[in-house]
Each structure stands twice: as C-alpha cells, then as structure tokens.
Amino acid sequence: MRAKAQHYVPRFYLKNFSKKKGSKYITQCYSKQDGKVFSVNITKICQENGFYDVKTDDYLFSIEENLAEFESKVAPVYKKLVDSKKLSVLDNEGKIAIATFVILQMLRTPEQRISFRHMEQQLADRFPGFEKNFVGERNKENSISHITFLNENVNEFVFILMQLKWVLILAPDHSFWTSDNPVYKHNELKSKFRGTLGLACKSIQVILPLSHNLLLMIFDGDTYTNIKTDEVTANSENIKHYNFGQIVCSIRHIFGEKPNFTLAEKILRESPEYMNPDRIRTKMS
C-alpha cells in the first residue's frame, strides 16, 4: 500500500544527523522563519501527504514506490561509504548508485516545484498571454511537471556526475548540517549573462552532507586542481562554508546533531531574504 506521508528526504539519510533514543531517531531542527530550535523525530520531518501522487479523473499515478525501492537498494551502499569514510569502498556500480542518490535528492524536494512556479510567473510577467498553470505549489500541473522532469533527466545528470571529481570531506567534531533541501550547488565563477549552476558548468561544485561528520563534494576537477586526494579533513572555516550552503539552499528547516545554530542566526540576521521559503531563486535576465 502506498504511504500517505511521503518523505522527500529519506529517513535512512536523516538518521545520520540524529541520535538514537530508544527506538526513535531524534535530530535538532532550526526553523528559519521563526528562529526556533527544537528536537524532532526524523519520521515527522521532510514529508508531505501524497507529495509524489498525481491524481486525474481517470487514474492515480505515483513514483513513491519506485523511490522507496531505490532507497532500499542504495541504503547499504550509502552506509558502507559513511562507515568507512573512504571512496575506495565504492566499485563502479556503487558509485553510480551514490550518484543517482545525489541527483534524485537534488530533484525530488519541493524546491524544484517552487523553482518551476517562479520561472513560469516570470515568463507570464514578461510575455502577456503566457498561460499560468502553476497557480499553487501543489497543484496538478506543477506536480506533473516536477515528476516528469525528474524521470526524464536522472540518467543524463548521473552521467555528468560520473565524469566529475569526487572527494570526501571529514569534520571530526560532528558539525555538518543538512536540511529539507540538502544538495547545494556552488560556483565561484559568476556571470551576468548566463547561469553558472548547471552540472556541466565550468567550476561547478555539487555538495551533499552525508552525515554529521562527512560530506561529499563532486566538482570540476579541471578547475580545482589543488585537491589531489580522495579524503580531506575540514577546518573550522571549511565547515562554516559548507553549513552556509545549507542555510542558503534550505527551504524552511536546517538539521544537525547538536542544537547549536549560531551561524544560521547570524547569517539570517544579515540576509533575512533567506528566511522566506517563497523567495525568488533565479531571476530571468
């Protein structure tokens, strides 16, 4: 039977940013909108009823079961990587599985639907008569567009990640955060005329915290030639940089093993626009 509450960030992933208390896994949550910090069971976060279901007059279509099947297959590979903290434990099949996990996690959250809606709104503002289909974040057209985009692009995006350089970054003091939209893309190159966050862009970095003390960075090795090894230990400034990424890319919530979110409080005081879950992500030039 299809689950009613559907997680867009898997529970096996969130366990790595939590502490086990009895049969429950408890993480610390920071709410960007009101600044509250609270403990929460990972079963209660990053979920929405029927998020991957599309209902029409004639049928109900869902990718929830497909995602659950993939999660069951990738979870042991993921655990092996996190436990060993060595990229060498991944054979080619395992690396493809992790690349697929990264891409699915990048595409499967509400962030994608918000971005679609904002793009259509900008097109409608620029071109009178352009039909607005994405009236709400959860309406049928938006859901269909999101699921279709996910299905059609995963393999191509995985292929791109497999061509890039991979490195594991360790934080011995257990201080990496994650969020409700944990894949963060960064590029030190900026352009007024075109986007620089495409996976095939020069200097791209794709960053995913794997646990409270381990992070995966997939990047353009032709640009960042100074990284020679597969594992690197982060210093305090590195950790701030990667946690800043979670502040920027998260929609509403940031998660960590510890209830210390001082950096998030500081950044959001200075840049309160990141508190708004409906902020414009990309502006058309």
C-alpha positions in Angstrom: 0.0 0.0 0.0 1.3 3.4 -0.9 2.4 5.5 2.0 0.2 8.6 2.7 3.1 10.6 4.3 5.8 10.6 1.6 9.3 11.7 2.6 11.2 13.9 0.1 14.4 13.5 2.2 14.7 9.7 3.1 14.8 8.6 6.7 17.8 6.5 6.2 19.7 9.7 5.3 18.3 11.8 8.1 19.4 9.1 10.7 23.0 10.3 10.0 22.2 13.7 11.6 20.4 12.3 14.6 20.9 10.5 17.9 19.0 7.3 18.7 16.8 7.4 21.7 15.1 4.1 22.3 13.6 3.1 19.0 13.5 6.8 17.8 16.0 8.8 15.9 16.0 12.4 17.1 17.6 15.4 15.3 17.9 19.0 16.2 15.9 21.3 13.9 16.3 25.0 13.3 13.3 26.8 11.8 14.5 29.6 9.5 11.2 31.5 9.7 10.9 32.0 13.4 14.4 31.0 14.7 13.1 28.3 17.0 15.3 25.3 17.8 13.7 22.0 18.8 14.2 18.3 18.9 12.2 16.2 16.5 11.7 12.6 15.4 13.0 12.2 11.9 9.8 10.4 10.9 8.0 13.8 11.4 10.1 15.9 9.1 10.7 16.4 5.3 7.4 14.8 4.4 4.1 15.7 2.8 1.0 13.7 2.2 0.7 12.5 -1.3 3.7 14.5 -2.5 4.6 12.1 -5.3 1.0 11.3 -6.3 -0.7 12.7 -9.3 -4.5 12.3 -9.5 -6.6 12.8 -12.6 -10.2 12.0 -13.3 -9.2 8.6 -14.6 -6.2 7.4 -12.6 -3.7 7.9 -9.7 0.0 7.9 -10.7 2.8 7.9 -8.2 6.6 7.4 -8.1 6.6 6.9 -4.3 7.0 3.1 -4.6 9.8 3.5 -7.2 11.7 5.9 -4.9 11.2 3.5 -1.9 12.6 0.6 -3.9 15.7 2.6 -4.9 16.2 3.7 -1.3 16.2 0.1 -0.1 18.9 -0.7 -2.7 21.2 2.4 -2.1 20.9 2.4 1.7 23.5 -0.4 2.3 25.9 1.2 -0.2 25.4 4.6 1.5 26.1 3.1 4.9 29.3 1.4 3.7 30.5 4.8 2.5 29.6 6.7 5.6 31.0 4.0 8.0 34.3 3.6 6.1 34.8 7.3 5.1 36.6 6.0 2.0 35.6 6.5 -1.6 37.6 3.4 -2.4 34.9 1.2 -1.0 32.7 2.1 -4.0 33.0 0.0 -7.1 31.6 1.4 -10.3 28.1 0.1 -9.6 28.2 1.6 -6.1 29.4 4.9 -7.4 26.6 5.0 -9.9 24.2 4.3 -7.0 25.5 7.2 -4.9 25.5 9.5 -8.0 21.8 8.5 -8.6 21.0 9.2 -4.9 22.6 12.7 -5.2 20.6 13.5 -8.3 17.3 12.2 -7.0 17.8 14.1 -3.8 18.6 17.3 -5.8 15.4 16.9 -7.9 12.8 15.4 -5.5 12.2 18.1 -2.9 9.6 20.9 -3.0 12.4 23.2 -4.1 12.0 22.0 -7.6 8.3 22.8 -7.7 8.9 26.3 -6.2 11.5 27.0 -8.9 9.2 25.8 -11.7 6.4 28.1 -10.4 8.7 31.1 -10.1 10.0 30.6 -13.7 6.5 30.4 -15.1 5.5 33.5 -13.1 8.4 35.4 -14.6 7.6 34.2 -18.1 4.0 35.3 -17.6 5.1 38.7 -16.4 7.4 39.2 -19.4 5.1 37.8 -22.1 1.4 38.8 -21.8 -0.9 36.0 -22.6 1.5 33.3 -21.3 -0.8 30.8 -19.6 -0.2 30.4 -15.8 -0.6 26.8 -14.9 1.3 26.7 -11.7 -1.2 28.6 -9.5 0.0 26.8 -6.4 3.0 24.9 -5.3 1.0 21.7 -5.1 -1.4 21.9 -8.0 -1.7 19.1 -10.5 0.2 20.7 -13.4 3.1 21.6 -11.1 3.2 18.0 -9.7 3.2 16.5 -13.2 5.9 18.8 -14.5 8.1 18.0 -11.4 7.7 14.2 -11.7 8.2 14.3 -15.5 11.3 16.4 -15.2 12.7 14.0 -12.6 12.0 10.9 -14.6 13.4 12.4 -17.8 16.7 13.8 -16.5 18.1 11.5 -13.8 20.2 9.3 -16.2 21.7 12.3 -18.0 22.6 14.1 -14.8 24.1 10.9 -13.2 26.3 10.5 -16.3 27.6 14.1 -15.8 28.4 13.4 -12.1 30.3 10.3 -13.0 32.7 12.5 -15.2 33.5 14.9 -12.3 36.0 14.6 -9.5 34.7 13.2 -6.1 36.1 14.0 -2.7 35.0 13.2 0.9 35.4 15.9 3.5 35.6 15.0 7.1 34.5 17.0 10.1 35.9 15.3 13.3 33.8 17.4 15.6 30.4 16.2 14.2 29.4 19.7 12.9 28.0 19.3 9.4 24.3 20.3 9.0 21.8 19.1 6.5 18.3 20.5 5.6 15.0 19.9 3.8 16.8 20.5 0.5 20.3 19.2 1.2 22.0 19.2 -2.2 23.8 22.5 -2.6 25.3 23.7 -5.8 28.1 26.3 -5.8 30.2 28.0 -8.4 32.9 30.6 -7.7 32.6 31.9 -11.3 29.8 34.4 -11.7 28.2 35.7 -14.9 25.7 38.4 -15.7 24.7 36.7 -18.9 24.1 33.0 -18.1 23.6 30.7 -15.2 26.7 29.0 -13.6 25.0 26.3 -11.6 24.3 23.8 -14.3 26.0 20.4 -13.6 28.2 20.7 -16.8 29.3 24.3 -16.0 32.9 25.1 -15.6 33.9 25.3 -11.9 30.7 23.6 -10.6 30.6 22.1 -7.2 27.8 19.8 -6.1 27.8 19.3 -2.3 25.8 16.9 -0.1 26.4 16.3 3.6 26.4 12.6 4.1 26.4 12.6 7.9 27.2 14.9 10.8 30.9 14.3 10.2 31.2 13.5 6.5 30.4 15.4 3.3 30.6 14.6 -0.4 31.7 17.2 -2.9 31.5 16.4 -6.6 33.3 19.1 -8.6 35.0 20.2 -11.8 38.5 18.7 -11.3 39.9 20.7 -14.3 39.3 23.9 -12.3 40.1 22.8 -8.8 43.4 21.0 -9.5 44.8 21.6 -5.9 42.6 18.7 -4.5 44.8 15.6 -5.0 43.4 13.1 -2.5 40.0 11.4 -2.1 39.6 12.4 1.5 40.2 15.8 3.1 39.8 17.0 6.7 37.8 20.2 7.0 38.9 23.1 9.2 36.5 25.5 11.0 36.3 27.8 8.1 35.5 25.0 5.7 32.7 23.8 8.0 31.2 27.3 8.1 31.3 27.5 4.3 29.5 24.1 3.9 26.9 24.9 6.6 26.3 28.3 5.0 25.3 26.3 1.9 22.6 24.6 3.9 21.3 28.0 5.1 21.1 29.2 1.5 19.6 26.1 -0.1 17.2 25.0 2.6 13.5 25.8 2.2 12.4 26.1 5.9 14.4 23.8 8.1 18.1 23.0 8.9 19.0 19.9 10.9 22.0 18.9 13.0 23.1 16.5 15.6 23.7 19.4 18.0 21.3 22.2 18.9 23.9 25.0 18.1 22.8 27.1 15.1 24.6 30.3 15.9 25.9 30.7 12.4 22.4 30.3 10.9 21.1 33.0 13.3 23.9 35.4 12.3 23.5 34.8 8.5 19.8 35.2 8.6 20.0 38.5 10.6 22.4 39.8 7.9 20.4 38.3 4.9 16.8 37.9 6.0 15.7 37.1 2.5 16.8 33.5 3.1 14.1 33.2 5.7 11.4 33.4 3.1 10.5 29.9 1.7 8.9 31.6 -1.3 11.9 33.8 -2.2 12.8 34.1 -5.9 15.7 31.7 -6.6 16.6 32.7 -10.1 15.8 35.9 -11.9 15.5 35.9 -15.7 17.9 38.4 -17.3 
